[in-house]
C-alpha cells in the first residue's frame, strides 16, 4: 500500500481495479482525480500538486499534519 505522501505527489496513478490501495484519507478528498488513460482504463491520482488546481484548500492528509 502506498502512503498519503507518495500518493500526494501526483506521480503515482492507481488503476480503478486497485482503488482499495488508495490511502483512506485520500478516498474522501476532493483532490482525488479519476481520469481515463489512452488505453481507456480509468485510474486515480492526487491532483493537489497540479499547477492548474482551482483552489488552495488544504487536503485532509495535510490538515492533520501541518508540518508536511
mmCIF file as Biopython writes it, N, C-alpha, C and O atoms, coordinates in Angstrom:
data_model
#
loop_
_atom_site.group_PDB
_atom_site.id
_atom_site.type_symbol
_atom_site.label_atom_id
_atom_site.label_alt_id
_atom_site.label_comp_id
_atom_site.label_asym_id
_atom_site.label_entity_id
_atom_site.label_seq_id
_atom_site.pdbx_PDB_ins_code
_atom_site.Cartn_x
_atom_site.Cartn_y
_atom_site.Cartn_z
_atom_site.occupancy
_atom_site.B_iso_or_equiv
_atom_site.auth_seq_id
_atom_site.auth_asym_id
_atom_site.pdbx_PDB_model_num
ATOM 1   N N  . UNK A ? 1  ? 0.846   -1.182 0.000   1.0 0.0 1  A 1 
ATOM 2   C CA . UNK A ? 1  ? 0.000   0.000  0.000   1.0 0.0 1  A 1 
ATOM 3   C C  . UNK A ? 1  ? 0.891   1.244  0.000   1.0 0.0 1  A 1 
ATOM 4   O O  . UNK A ? 1  ? 1.932   1.276  0.656   1.0 0.0 1  A 1 
ATOM 5   N N  . UNK A ? 2  ? 0.476   2.242  -0.728  1.0 0.0 2  A 1 
ATOM 6   C CA . UNK A ? 2  ? 1.252   3.477  -0.791  1.0 0.0 2  A 1 
ATOM 7   C C  . UNK A ? 2  ? 0.851   4.400  0.350   1.0 0.0 2  A 1 
ATOM 8   O O  . UNK A ? 2  ? -0.243  4.290  0.902   1.0 0.0 2  A 1 
ATOM 9   N N  . UNK A ? 3  ? 1.743   5.302  0.689   1.0 0.0 3  A 1 
ATOM 10  C CA . UNK A ? 3  ? 1.465   6.257  1.757   1.0 0.0 3  A 1 
ATOM 11  C C  . UNK A ? 3  ? 0.789   7.496  1.178   1.0 0.0 3  A 1 
ATOM 12  O O  . UNK A ? 3  ? 0.898   7.751  -0.021  1.0 0.0 3  A 1 
ATOM 13  N N  . UNK A ? 4  ? 0.092   8.269  2.010   1.0 0.0 4  A 1 
ATOM 14  C CA . UNK A ? 4  ? -0.515  9.512  1.526   1.0 0.0 4  A 1 
ATOM 15  C C  . UNK A ? 4  ? 0.528   10.459 0.922   1.0 0.0 4  A 1 
ATOM 16  O O  . UNK A ? 4  ? 0.244   11.161 -0.049  1.0 0.0 4  A 1 
ATOM 17  N N  . UNK A ? 5  ? 1.736   10.475 1.499   1.0 0.0 5  A 1 
ATOM 18  C CA . UNK A ? 5  ? 2.792   11.360 0.984   1.0 0.0 5  A 1 
ATOM 19  C C  . UNK A ? 5  ? 3.193   10.965 -0.437  1.0 0.0 5  A 1 
ATOM 20  O O  . UNK A ? 5  ? 3.377   11.827 -1.297  1.0 0.0 5  A 1 
ATOM 21  N N  . UNK A ? 6  ? 3.329   9.666  -0.679  1.0 0.0 6  A 1 
ATOM 22  C CA . UNK A ? 6  ? 3.670   9.187  -2.022  1.0 0.0 6  A 1 
ATOM 23  C C  . UNK A ? 6  ? 2.556   9.510  -3.010  1.0 0.0 6  A 1 
ATOM 24  O O  . UNK A ? 6  ? 2.815   9.977  -4.119  1.0 0.0 6  A 1 
ATOM 25  N N  . UNK A ? 7  ? 1.325   9.261  -2.602  1.0 0.0 7  A 1 
ATOM 26  C CA . UNK A ? 7  ? 0.189   9.490  -3.492  1.0 0.0 7  A 1 
ATOM 27  C C  . UNK A ? 7  ? 0.002   10.977 -3.774  1.0 0.0 7  A 1 
ATOM 28  O O  . UNK A ? 7  ? -0.348  11.359 -4.891  1.0 0.0 7  A 1 
ATOM 29  N N  . UNK A ? 8  ? 0.235   11.824 -2.757  1.0 0.0 8  A 1 
ATOM 30  C CA . UNK A ? 8  ? 0.031   13.265 -2.894  1.0 0.0 8  A 1 
ATOM 31  C C  . UNK A ? 8  ? 0.957   13.906 -3.920  1.0 0.0 8  A 1 
ATOM 32  O O  . UNK A ? 8  ? 0.649   14.985 -4.426  1.0 0.0 8  A 1 
ATOM 33  N N  . UNK A ? 9  ? 2.079   13.273 -4.240  1.0 0.0 9  A 1 
ATOM 34  C CA . UNK A ? 9  ? 2.983   13.841 -5.240  1.0 0.0 9  A 1 
ATOM 35  C C  . UNK A ? 9  ? 2.323   13.950 -6.601  1.0 0.0 9  A 1 
ATOM 36  O O  . UNK A ? 9  ? 2.726   14.775 -7.420  1.0 0.0 9  A 1 
ATOM 37  N N  . UNK A ? 10 ? 1.315   13.128 -6.854  1.0 0.0 10 A 1 
ATOM 38  C CA . UNK A ? 10 ? 0.649   13.141 -8.150  1.0 0.0 10 A 1 
ATOM 39  C C  . UNK A ? 10 ? 1.381   12.323 -9.199  1.0 0.0 10 A 1 
ATOM 40  O O  . UNK A ? 10 ? 0.919   12.220 -10.335 1.0 0.0 10 A 1 
ATOM 41  N N  . UNK A ? 11 ? 2.504   11.747 -8.839  1.0 0.0 11 A 1 
ATOM 42  C CA . UNK A ? 11 ? 3.288   10.944 -9.786  1.0 0.0 11 A 1 
ATOM 43  C C  . UNK A ? 11 ? 2.863   9.486  -9.809  1.0 0.0 11 A 1 
ATOM 44  O O  . UNK A ? 11 ? 3.265   8.727  -10.691 1.0 0.0 11 A 1 
ATOM 45  N N  . UNK A ? 12 ? 2.050   9.099  -8.837  1.0 0.0 12 A 1 
ATOM 46  C CA . UNK A ? 12 ? 1.598   7.715  -8.751  1.0 0.0 12 A 1 
ATOM 47  C C  . UNK A ? 12 ? 0.125   7.663  -9.118  1.0 0.0 12 A 1 
ATOM 48  O O  . UNK A ? 12 ? -0.708  8.314  -8.486  1.0 0.0 12 A 1 
ATOM 49  N N  . UNK A ? 13 ? -0.185  6.893  -10.132 1.0 0.0 13 A 1 
ATOM 50  C CA . UNK A ? 13 ? -1.562  6.671  -10.517 1.0 0.0 13 A 1 
ATOM 51  C C  . UNK A ? 13 ? -1.938  5.232  -10.226 1.0 0.0 13 A 1 
ATOM 52  O O  . UNK A ? 13 ? -1.152  4.315  -10.465 1.0 0.0 13 A 1 
ATOM 53  N N  . UNK A ? 14 ? -3.126  5.037  -9.716  1.0 0.0 14 A 1 
ATOM 54  C CA . UNK A ? 14 ? -3.591  3.685  -9.415  1.0 0.0 14 A 1 
ATOM 55  C C  . UNK A ? 14 ? -4.766  3.355  -10.319 1.0 0.0 14 A 1 
ATOM 56  O O  . UNK A ? 14 ? -5.704  4.144  -10.431 1.0 0.0 14 A 1 
ATOM 57  N N  . UNK A ? 15 ? -4.724  2.189  -10.969 1.0 0.0 15 A 1 
ATOM 58  C CA . UNK A ? 15 ? -5.868  1.808  -11.807 1.0 0.0 15 A 1 
ATOM 59  C C  . UNK A ? 15 ? -7.121  1.619  -10.971 1.0 0.0 15 A 1 
ATOM 60  O O  . UNK A ? 15 ? -7.059  1.355  -9.770  1.0 0.0 15 A 1 
ATOM 61  N N  . UNK A ? 16 ? -8.246  1.759  -11.631 1.0 0.0 16 A 1 
ATOM 62  C CA . UNK A ? 16 ? -9.541  1.634  -10.969 1.0 0.0 16 A 1 
ATOM 63  C C  . UNK A ? 16 ? -9.641  0.328  -10.192 1.0 0.0 16 A 1 
ATOM 64  O O  . UNK A ? 16 ? -10.257 0.289  -9.127  1.0 0.0 16 A 1 
ATOM 65  N N  . UNK A ? 17 ? -9.050  -0.727 -10.705 1.0 0.0 17 A 1 
ATOM 66  C CA . UNK A ? 17 ? -9.123  -2.034 -10.045 1.0 0.0 17 A 1 
ATOM 67  C C  . UNK A ? 17 ? -8.343  -2.066 -8.728  1.0 0.0 17 A 1 
ATOM 68  O O  . UNK A ? 17 ? -8.512  -2.992 -7.935  1.0 0.0 17 A 1 
ATOM 69  N N  . UNK A ? 18 ? -7.492  -1.067 -8.489  1.0 0.0 18 A 1 
ATOM 70  C CA . UNK A ? 18 ? -6.688  -1.014 -7.259  1.0 0.0 18 A 1 
ATOM 71  C C  . UNK A ? 18 ? -7.184  0.068  -6.308  1.0 0.0 18 A 1 
ATOM 72  O O  . UNK A ? 18 ? -6.417  0.565  -5.483  1.0 0.0 18 A 1 
ATOM 73  N N  . UNK A ? 19 ? -8.443  0.434  -6.412  1.0 0.0 19 A 1 
ATOM 74  C CA . UNK A ? 19 ? -8.990  1.515  -5.600  1.0 0.0 19 A 1 
ATOM 75  C C  . UNK A ? 19 ? -8.833  1.238  -4.108  1.0 0.0 19 A 1 
ATOM 76  O O  . UNK A ? 19 ? -8.764  2.181  -3.320  1.0 0.0 19 A 1 
ATOM 77  N N  . UNK A ? 20 ? -8.776  -0.016 -3.704  1.0 0.0 20 A 1 
ATOM 78  C CA . UNK A ? 20 ? -8.616  -0.342 -2.285  1.0 0.0 20 A 1 
ATOM 79  C C  . UNK A ? 20 ? -7.221  -0.021 -1.764  1.0 0.0 20 A 1 
ATOM 80  O O  . UNK A ? 20 ? -6.999  -0.071 -0.554  1.0 0.0 20 A 1 
ATOM 81  N N  . UNK A ? 21 ? -6.276  0.307  -2.641  1.0 0.0 21 A 1 
ATOM 82  C CA . UNK A ? 21 ? -4.923  0.683  -2.227  1.0 0.0 21 A 1 
ATOM 83  C C  . UNK A ? 21 ? -4.776  2.187  -1.977  1.0 0.0 21 A 1 
ATOM 84  O O  . UNK A ? 21 ? -3.745  2.633  -1.473  1.0 0.0 21 A 1 
ATOM 85  N N  . UNK A ? 22 ? -5.787  2.957  -2.322  1.0 0.0 22 A 1 
ATOM 86  C CA . UNK A ? 22 ? -5.740  4.402  -2.079  1.0 0.0 22 A 1 
ATOM 87  C C  . UNK A ? 22 ? -5.815  4.639  -0.578  1.0 0.0 22 A 1 
ATOM 88  O O  . UNK A ? 22 ? -6.680  4.069  0.087   1.0 0.0 22 A 1 
ATOM 89  N N  . UNK A ? 23 ? -4.926  5.468  -0.024  1.0 0.0 23 A 1 
ATOM 90  C CA . UNK A ? 23 ? -4.980  5.747  1.422   1.0 0.0 23 A 1 
ATOM 91  C C  . UNK A ? 23 ? -6.371  6.246  1.837   1.0 0.0 23 A 1 
ATOM 92  O O  . UNK A ? 23 ? -7.030  6.957  1.077   1.0 0.0 23 A 1 
ATOM 93  N N  . UNK A ? 24 ? -6.808  5.876  3.028   1.0 0.0 24 A 1 
ATOM 94  C CA . UNK A ? 24 ? -8.149  6.210  3.496   1.0 0.0 24 A 1 
ATOM 95  C C  . UNK A ? 24 ? -8.469  7.696  3.393   1.0 0.0 24 A 1 
ATOM 96  O O  . UNK A ? 24 ? -9.547  8.068  2.929   1.0 0.0 24 A 1 
ATOM 97  N N  . UNK A ? 25 ? -7.544  8.542  3.822   1.0 0.0 25 A 1 
ATOM 98  C CA . UNK A ? 25 ? -7.833  9.974  3.788   1.0 0.0 25 A 1 
ATOM 99  C C  . UNK A ? 25 ? -7.964  10.483 2.349   1.0 0.0 25 A 1 
ATOM 100 O O  . UNK A ? 25 ? -8.661  11.469 2.111   1.0 0.0 25 A 1 
ATOM 101 N N  . UNK A ? 26 ? -7.323  9.847  1.414   1.0 0.0 26 A 1 
ATOM 102 C CA . UNK A ? 26 ? -7.401  10.262 0.005   1.0 0.0 26 A 1 
ATOM 103 C C  . UNK A ? 26 ? -8.749  9.899  -0.614  1.0 0.0 26 A 1 
ATOM 104 O O  . UNK A ? 26 ? -9.234  10.597 -1.504  1.0 0.0 26 A 1 
ATOM 105 N N  . UNK A ? 27 ? -9.347  8.821  -0.149  1.0 0.0 27 A 1 
ATOM 106 C CA . UNK A ? 27 ? -10.628 8.394  -0.690  1.0 0.0 27 A 1 
ATOM 107 C C  . UNK A ? 27 ? -11.738 9.397  -0.457  1.0 0.0 27 A 1 
ATOM 108 O O  . UNK A ? 27 ? -12.727 9.407  -1.191  1.0 0.0 27 A 1 
ATOM 109 N N  . UNK A ? 28 ? -11.594 10.237 0.547   1.0 0.0 28 A 1 
ATOM 110 C CA . UNK A ? 28 ? -12.602 11.257 0.875   1.0 0.0 28 A 1 
ATOM 111 C C  . UNK A ? 28 ? -12.228 12.645 0.369   1.0 0.0 28 A 1 
ATOM 112 O O  . UNK A ? 28 ? -12.995 13.592 0.542   1.0 0.0 28 A 1 
ATOM 113 N N  . UNK A ? 29 ? -11.063 12.777 -0.252  1.0 0.0 29 A 1 
ATOM 114 C CA . UNK A ? 29 ? -10.529 14.092 -0.611  1.0 0.0 29 A 1 
ATOM 115 C C  . UNK A ? 29 ? -11.050 14.592 -1.959  1.0 0.0 29 A 1 
ATOM 116 O O  . UNK A ? 29 ? -11.214 13.818 -2.902  1.0 0.0 29 A 1 
ATOM 117 N N  . UNK A ? 30 ? -11.305 15.891 -2.029  1.0 0.0 30 A 1 
ATOM 118 C CA . UNK A ? 30 ? -11.781 16.462 -3.292  1.0 0.0 30 A 1 
ATOM 119 C C  . UNK A ? 30 ? -10.663 16.593 -4.325  1.0 0.0 30 A 1 
ATOM 120 O O  . UNK A ? 30 ? -10.942 16.916 -5.480  1.0 0.0 30 A 1 
ATOM 121 N N  . UNK A ? 31 ? -9.420  16.355 -3.951  1.0 0.0 31 A 1 
ATOM 122 C CA . UNK A ? 31 ? -8.321  16.366 -4.919  1.0 0.0 31 A 1 
ATOM 123 C C  . UNK A ? 31 ? -8.131  15.007 -5.597  1.0 0.0 31 A 1 
ATOM 124 O O  . UNK A ? 31 ? -7.309  14.892 -6.507  1.0 0.0 31 A 1 
ATOM 125 N N  . UNK A ? 32 ? -8.862  13.987 -5.181  1.0 0.0 32 A 1 
ATOM 126 C CA . UNK A ? 32 ? -8.761  12.685 -5.822  1.0 0.0 32 A 1 
ATOM 127 C C  . UNK A ? 32 ? -9.352  12.791 -7.222  1.0 0.0 32 A 1 
ATOM 128 O O  . UNK A ? 32 ? -10.518 13.148 -7.393  1.0 0.0 32 A 1 
ATOM 129 N N  . UNK A ? 33 ? -8.534  12.478 -8.214  1.0 0.0 33 A 1 
ATOM 130 C CA . UNK A ? 33 ? -8.936  12.627 -9.612  1.0 0.0 33 A 1 
ATOM 131 C C  . UNK A ? 33 ? -9.025  11.252 -10.247 1.0 0.0 33 A 1 
ATOM 132 O O  . UNK A ? 33 ? -8.135  10.418 -10.080 1.0 0.0 33 A 1 
ATOM 133 N N  . UNK A ? 34 ? -10.097 11.027 -10.969 1.0 0.0 34 A 1 
ATOM 134 C CA . UNK A ? 34 ? -10.232 9.814  -11.763 1.0 0.0 34 A 1 
ATOM 135 C C  . UNK A ? 34 ? -10.149 10.245 -13.214 1.0 0.0 34 A 1 
ATOM 136 O O  . UNK A ? 34 ? -10.927 11.085 -13.665 1.0 0.0 34 A 1 
ATOM 137 N N  . UNK A ? 35 ? -9.213  9.673  -13.938 1.0 0.0 35 A 1 
ATOM 138 C CA . UNK A ? 35 ? -9.006  10.078 -15.320 1.0 0.0 35 A 1 
ATOM 139 C C  . UNK A ? 35 ? -8.851  8.840  -16.187 1.0 0.0 35 A 1 
ATOM 140 O O  . UNK A ? 35 ? -8.319  7.820  -15.749 1.0 0.0 35 A 1 
ATOM 141 N N  . UNK A ? 36 ? -9.322  8.943  -17.418 1.0 0.0 36 A 1 
ATOM 142 C CA . UNK A ? 36 ? -9.178  7.837  -18.345 1.0 0.0 36 A 1 
ATOM 143 C C  . UNK A ? 36 ? -7.858  7.957  -19.080 1.0 0.0 36 A 1 
ATOM 144 O O  . UNK A ? 36 ? -7.538  9.018  -19.615 1.0 0.0 36 A 1 
ATOM 145 N N  . UNK A ? 37 ? -7.097  6.889  -19.111 1.0 0.0 37 A 1 
ATOM 146 C CA . UNK A ? 37 ? -5.818  6.864  -19.810 1.0 0.0 37 A 1 
ATOM 147 C C  . UNK A ? 37 ? -6.059  6.586  -21.298 1.0 0.0 37 A 1 
ATOM 148 O O  . UNK A ? 37 ? -7.178  6.284  -21.713 1.0 0.0 37 A 1 
ATOM 149 N N  . UNK A ? 38 ? -4.996  6.693  -22.082 1.0 0.0 38 A 1 
ATOM 150 C CA . UNK A ? 38 ? -5.090  6.465  -23.519 1.0 0.0 38 A 1 
ATOM 151 C C  . UNK A ? 38 ? -5.601  5.061  -23.837 1.0 0.0 38 A 1 
ATOM 152 O O  . UNK A ? 38 ? -6.243  4.846  -24.865 1.0 0.0 38 A 1 
ATOM 153 N N  . UNK A ? 39 ? -5.316  4.121  -22.960 1.0 0.0 39 A 1 
ATOM 154 C CA . UNK A ? 39 ? -5.776  2.749  -23.190 1.0 0.0 39 A 1 
ATOM 155 C C  . UNK A ? 39 ? -7.215  2.548  -22.709 1.0 0.0 39 A 1 
ATOM 156 O O  . UNK A ? 39 ? -7.712  1.422  -22.698 1.0 0.0 39 A 1 
ATOM 157 N N  . UNK A ? 40 ? -7.879  3.625  -22.315 1.0 0.0 40 A 1 
ATOM 158 C CA . UNK A ? 40 ? -9.286  3.628  -21.885 1.0 0.0 40 A 1 
ATOM 159 C C  . UNK A ? 40 ? -9.510  2.972  -20.527 1.0 0.0 40 A 1 
ATOM 160 O O  . UNK A ? 40 ? -10.651 2.670  -20.178 1.0 0.0 40 A 1 
ATOM 161 N N  . UNK A ? 41 ? -8.450  2.743  -19.755 1.0 0.0 41 A 1 
ATOM 162 C CA . UNK A ? 41 ? -8.612  2.222  -18.403 1.0 0.0 41 A 1 
ATOM 163 C C  . UNK A ? 41 ? -8.545  3.387  -17.425 1.0 0.0 41 A 1 
ATOM 164 O O  . UNK A ? 41 ? -7.543  4.101  -17.393 1.0 0.0 41 A 1 
ATOM 165 N N  . UNK A ? 42 ? -9.591  3.595  -16.625 1.0 0.0 42 A 1 
ATOM 166 C CA . UNK A ? 42 ? -9.550  4.715  -15.676 1.0 0.0 42 A 1 
ATOM 167 C C  . UNK A ? 42 ? -8.536  4.462  -14.564 1.0 0.0 42 A 1 
ATOM 168 O O  . UNK A ? 42 ? -8.305  3.323  -14.157 1.0 0.0 42 A 1 
ATOM 169 N N  . UNK A ? 43 ? -7.940  5.549  -14.085 1.0 0.0 43 A 1 
ATOM 170 C CA . UNK A ? 43 ? -7.014  5.452  -12.969 1.0 0.0 43 A 1 
ATOM 171 C C  . UNK A ? 43 ? -7.196  6.658  -12.067 1.0 0.0 43 A 1 
ATOM 172 O O  . UNK A ? 43 ? -7.717  7.690  -12.490 1.0 0.0 43 A 1 
ATOM 173 N N  . UNK A ? 44 ? -6.764  6.524  -10.829 1.0 0.0 44 A 1 
ATOM 174 C CA . UNK A ? 44 ? -6.873  7.575  -9.827  1.0 0.0 44 A 1 
ATOM 175 C C  . UNK A ? 44 ? -5.501  8.160  -9.535  1.0 0.0 44 A 1 
ATOM 176 O O  . UNK A ? 44 ? -4.497  7.448  -9.527  1.0 0.0 44 A 1 
ATOM 177 N N  . UNK A ? 45 ? -5.469  9.462  -9.298  1.0 0.0 45 A 1 
ATOM 178 C CA . UNK A ? 45 ? -4.258  10.113 -8.826  1.0 0.0 45 A 1 
ATOM 179 C C  . UNK A ? 45 ? -4.642  11.335 -8.010  1.0 0.0 45 A 1 
ATOM 180 O O  . UNK A ? 45 ? -5.788  11.782 -8.042  1.0 0.0 45 A 1 
ATOM 181 N N  . UNK A ? 46 ? -3.677  11.868 -7.281  1.0 0.0 46 A 1 
ATOM 182 C CA . UNK A ? 46 ? -3.915  13.058 -6.464  1.0 0.0 46 A 1 
ATOM 183 C C  . UNK A ? 46 ? -3.665  14.304 -7.301  1.0 0.0 46 A 1 
ATOM 184 O O  . UNK A ? 46 ? -2.614  14.438 -7.927  1.0 0.0 46 A 1 
ATOM 185 N N  . UNK A ? 47 ? -4.621  15.203 -7.310  1.0 0.0 47 A 1 
ATOM 186 C CA . UNK A ? 47 ? -4.490  16.438 -8.072  1.0 0.0 47 A 1 
ATOM 187 C C  . UNK A ? 47 ? -4.017  17.616 -7.245  1.0 0.0 47 A 1 
ATOM 188 O O  . UNK A ? 47 ? -4.023  18.743 -7.739  1.0 0.0 47 A 1 
ATOM 189 N N  . UNK A ? 48 ? -3.605  17.396 -6.001  1.0 0.0 48 A 1 
ATOM 190 C CA . UNK A ? 48 ? -3.211  18.510 -5.145  1.0 0.0 48 A 1 
ATOM 191 C C  . UNK A ? 48 ? -2.024  19.286 -5.691  1.0 0.0 48 A 1 
ATOM 192 O O  . UNK A ? 48 ? -2.000  20.513 -5.590  1.0 0.0 48 A 1 
ATOM 193 N N  . UNK A ? 49 ? -1.050  18.616 -6.259  1.0 0.0 49 A 1 
ATOM 194 C CA . UNK A ? 49 ? 0.150   19.301 -6.751  1.0 0.0 49 A 1 
ATOM 195 C C  . UNK A ? 49 ? 0.071   19.693 -8.223  1.0 0.0 49 A 1 
ATOM 196 O O  . UNK A ? 49 ? 1.085   20.070 -8.810  1.0 0.0 49 A 1 
ATOM 197 N N  . UNK A ? 50 ? -1.100  19.614 -8.825  1.0 0.0 50 A 1 
ATOM 198 C CA . UNK A ? 50 ? -1.234  20.054 -10.207 1.0 0.0 50 A 1 
ATOM 199 C C  . UNK A ? 50 ? -1.093  21.570 -10.268 1.0 0.0 50 A 1 
ATOM 200 O O  . UNK A ? 50 ? -1.619  22.272 -9.404  1.0 0.0 50 A 1 
ATOM 201 N N  . UNK A ? 51 ? -0.396  22.082 -11.267 1.0 0.0 51 A 1 
ATOM 202 C CA . UNK A ? 51 ? -0.204  23.538 -11.340 1.0 0.0 51 A 1 
ATOM 203 C C  . UNK A ? 51 ? -1.492  24.301 -11.613 1.0 0.0 51 A 1 
ATOM 204 O O  . UNK A ? 51 ? -1.566  25.490 -11.303 1.0 0.0 51 A 1 
ATOM 205 N N  . UNK A ? 52 ? -2.499  23.666 -12.178 1.0 0.0 52 A 1 
ATOM 206 C CA . UNK A ? 52 ? -3.737  24.369 -12.526 1.0 0.0 52 A 1 
ATOM 207 C C  . UNK A ? 52 ? -4.905  24.036 -11.596 1.0 0.0 52 A 1 
ATOM 208 O O  . UNK A ? 52 ? -6.066  24.137 -11.993 1.0 0.0 52 A 1 
ATOM 209 N N  . UNK A ? 53 ? -4.596  23.639 -10.357 1.0 0.0 53 A 1 
ATOM 210 C CA . UNK A ? 53 ? -5.695  23.343 -9.426  1.0 0.0 53 A 1 
ATOM 211 C C  . UNK A ? 53 ? -6.503  24.618 -9.187  1.0 0.0 53 A 1 
ATOM 212 O O  . UNK A ? 53 ? -5.975  25.728 -9.243  1.0 0.0 53 A 1 
ATOM 213 N N  . UNK A ? 54 ? -7.787  24.432 -8.921  1.0 0.0 54 A 1 
ATOM 214 C CA . UNK A ? 54 ? -8.681  25.588 -8.873  1.0 0.0 54 A 1 
ATOM 215 C C  . UNK A ? 54 ? -8.823  26.223 -7.497  1.0 0.0 54 A 1 
ATOM 216 O O  . UNK A ? 54 ? -9.433  27.286 -7.375  1.0 0.0 54 A 1 
ATOM 217 N N  . UNK A ? 55 ? -8.280  25.603 -6.464  1.0 0.0 55 A 1 
ATOM 218 C CA . UNK A ? 55 ? -8.352  26.235 -5.149  1.0 0.0 55 A 1 
ATOM 219 C C  . UNK A ? 55 ? -7.121  25.868 -4.327  1.0 0.0 55 A 1 
ATOM 220 O O  . UNK A ? 55 ? -6.315  25.029 -4.731  1.0 0.0 55 A 1 
ATOM 221 N N  . UNK A ? 56 ? -6.993  26.500 -3.186  1.0 0.0 56 A 1 
ATOM 222 C CA . UNK A ? 56 ? -5.848  26.262 -2.306  1.0 0.0 56 A 1 
ATOM 223 C C  . UNK A ? 56 ? -6.249  25.578 -1.004  1.0 0.0 56 A 1 
ATOM 224 O O  . UNK A ? 56 ? -5.534  25.665 -0.006  1.0 0.0 56 A 1 
ATOM 225 N N  . UNK A ? 57 ? -7.387  24.902 -1.017  1.0 0.0 57 A 1 
ATOM 226 C CA . UNK A ? 57 ? -7.837  24.205 0.191   1.0 0.0 57 A 1 
ATOM 227 C C  . UNK A ? 57 ? -6.813  23.144 0.583   1.0 0.0 57 A 1 
ATOM 228 O O  . UNK A ? 57 ? -6.252  22.455 -0.269  1.0 0.0 57 A 1 
ATOM 229 N N  . UNK A ? 58 ? -6.586  23.032 1.864   1.0 0.0 58 A 1 
ATOM 230 C CA . UNK A ? 58 ? -5.624  22.056 2.383   1.0 0.0 58 A 1 
ATOM 231 C C  . UNK A ? 58 ? -6.285  20.676 2.371   1.0 0.0 58 A 1 
ATOM 232 O O  . UNK A ? 58 ? -7.389  20.519 2.892   1.0 0.0 58 A 1 
ATOM 233 N N  . UNK A ? 59 ? -5.622  19.672 1.782   1.0 0.0 59 A 1 
ATOM 234 C CA . UNK A ? 59 ? -6.210  18.329 1.782   1.0 0.0 59 A 1 
ATOM 235 C C  . UNK A ? 59 ? -6.194  17.718 3.181   1.0 0.0 59 A 1 
ATOM 236 O O  . UNK A ? 59 ? -5.407  18.124 4.036   1.0 0.0 59 A 1 
ATOM 237 N N  . UNK A ? 60 ? -7.060  16.751 3.402   1.0 0.0 60 A 1 
ATOM 238 C CA . UNK A ? 60 ? -7.190  16.110 4.714   1.0 0.0 60 A 1 
ATOM 239 C C  . UNK A ? 60 ? -5.874  15.515 5.192   1.0 0.0 60 A 1 
ATOM 240 O O  . UNK A ? 60 ? -5.589  15.529 6.389   1.0 0.0 60 A 1 
ATOM 241 N N  . UNK A ? 61 ? -5.073  14.996 4.280   1.0 0.0 61 A 1 
ATOM 242 C CA . UNK A ? 61 ? -3.820  14.363 4.690   1.0 0.0 61 A 1 
ATOM 243 C C  . UNK A ? 61 ? -2.825  15.386 5.238   1.0 0.0 61 A 1 
ATOM 244 O O  . UNK A ? 61 ? -1.930  15.017 5.998   1.0 0.0 61 A 1 
ATOM 245 N N  . UNK A ? 62 ? -2.960  16.655 4.873   1.0 0.0 62 A 1 
ATOM 246 C CA . UNK A ? 62 ? -2.077  17.691 5.412   1.0 0.0 62 A 1 
ATOM 247 C C  . UNK A ? 62 ? -2.702  18.429 6.575   1.0 0.0 62 A 1 
ATOM 248 O O  . UNK A ? 62 ? -1.987  19.001 7.399   1.0 0.0 62 A 1 
ATOM 249 N N  . UNK A ? 63 ? -3.999  18.428 6.658   1.0 0.0 63 A 1 
ATOM 250 C CA . UNK A ? 63 ? -4.682  19.130 7.757   1.0 0.0 63 A 1 
ATOM 251 C C  . UNK A ? 63 ? -4.322  18.497 9.093   1.0 0.0 63 A 1 
ATOM 252 O O  . UNK A ? 63 ? -4.257  19.186 10.111  1.0 0.0 63 A 1 
ATOM 253 N N  . UNK A ? 64 ? -4.089  17.199 9.094   1.0 0.0 64 A 1 
ATOM 254 C CA . UNK A ? 64 ? -3.725  16.506 10.321  1.0 0.0 64 A 1 
ATOM 255 C C  . UNK A ? 64 ? -2.243  16.630 10.653  1.0 0.0 64 A 1 
ATOM 256 O O  . UNK A ? 64 ? -1.828  16.337 11.774  1.0 0.0 64 A 1 
ATOM 257 N N  . UNK A ? 65 ? -1.445  17.064 9.677   1.0 0.0 65 A 1 
ATOM 258 C CA . UNK A ? 65 ? -0.003  17.165 9.859   1.0 0.0 65 A 1 
ATOM 259 C C  . UNK A ? 65 ? 0.501   18.426 9.152   1.0 0.0 65 A 1 
ATOM 260 O O  . UNK A ? 65 ? 1.095   18.323 8.079   1.0 0.0 65 A 1 
ATOM 261 N N  . UNK A ? 66 ? 0.280   19.606 9.722   1.0 0.0 66 A 1 
ATOM 262 C CA . UNK A ? 66 ? 0.609   20.866 9.048   1.0 0.0 66 A 1 
ATOM 263 C C  . UNK A ? 66 ? 2.102   21.036 8.742   1.0 0.0 66 A 1 
ATOM 264 O O  . UNK A ? 66 ? 2.452   21.884 7.921   1.0 0.0 66 A 1 
ATOM 265 N N  . UNK A ? 67 ? 2.977   20.274 9.359   1.0 0.0 67 A 1 
ATOM 266 C CA . UNK A ? 67 ? 4.410   20.440 9.124   1.0 0.0 67 A 1 
ATOM 267 C C  . UNK A ? 67 ? 4.860   19.828 7.809   1.0 0.0 67 A 1 
ATOM 268 O O  . UNK A ? 67 ? 5.971   20.115 7.365   1.0 0.0 67 A 1 
ATOM 269 N N  . UNK A ? 68 ? 4.036   18.986 7.157   1.0 0.0 68 A 1 
ATOM 270 C CA . UNK A ? 68 ? 4.454   18.345 5.914   1.0 0.0 68 A 1 
ATOM 271 C C  . UNK A ? 68 ? 4.212   19.197 4.700   1.0 0.0 68 A 1 
ATOM 272 O O  . UNK A ? 68 ? 4.518   18.781 3.583   1.0 0.0 68 A 1 
#
